Amino acid sequence: MKKIFLTFALICSLGVFTTSCKEKKETPAEQVKEAAEDVGDKIEEGAEEVEDEIDDMTDENK
């Protein structure tokens, strides 16, 4: 009886350690879409920074 439980525990532990939690690989279309979204986000952040700098410069000149 003890051997059965030990064997079962060994099989379960091997299953846990050999199973990966990695995300599935994206298709090229999904990668392009994600990259385009990232670029759009960076452009928006840059525009906001420029706007803040312009606001700061106009506030200093008043």
C-alpha positions in Angstrom: 0.0 0.0 0.0 2.9 2.4 0.9 4.5 1.7 -2.5 1.3 2.7 -4.4 1.1 6.0 -2.6 4.8 6.7 -3.1 4.5 5.9 -6.8 1.5 8.0 -7.2 3.3 10.9 -5.4 6.3 10.5 -7.7 4.1 10.6 -10.8 2.2 13.6 -9.6 5.4 15.5 -8.7 6.9 14.7 -12.1 3.8 16.0 -13.8 3.9 19.2 -11.8 7.6 19.9 -12.5 7.5 19.1 -16.2 4.4 21.2 -16.9 5.2 24.7 -18.0 3.3 27.9 -17.2 4.5 29.7 -20.2 2.0 31.6 -22.3 1.2 30.2 -25.7 3.2 31.7 -28.6 1.5 34.5 -30.4 0.9 34.5 -34.1 2.7 37.1 -36.2 -0.5 39.1 -36.6 -1.0 39.3 -32.8 2.7 40.3 -32.4 2.2 43.1 -34.9 -1.0 44.3 -33.3 0.7 44.3 -29.9 3.7 46.2 -31.2 1.4 48.8 -32.9 -0.5 49.3 -29.6 2.8 49.8 -27.7 3.9 52.4 -30.3 0.6 54.2 -30.0 0.9 54.3 -26.2 4.5 55.7 -26.4 3.4 58.4 -28.8 0.5 59.4 -26.5 2.9 59.5 -23.5 5.4 61.7 -25.5 2.6 64.1 -26.6 1.5 64.4 -23.0 5.1 65.2 -21.9 5.4 67.8 -24.6 2.1 69.4 -23.6 3.3 69.5 -20.0 6.6 71.1 -21.0 4.7 73.7 -23.0 2.4 74.5 -20.1 5.4 74.8 -17.8 7.1 77.2 -20.2 4.1 79.4 -20.7 3.5 79.5 -16.9 7.1 80.7 -16.3 6.7 83.5 -18.9 3.6 85.0 -17.2 
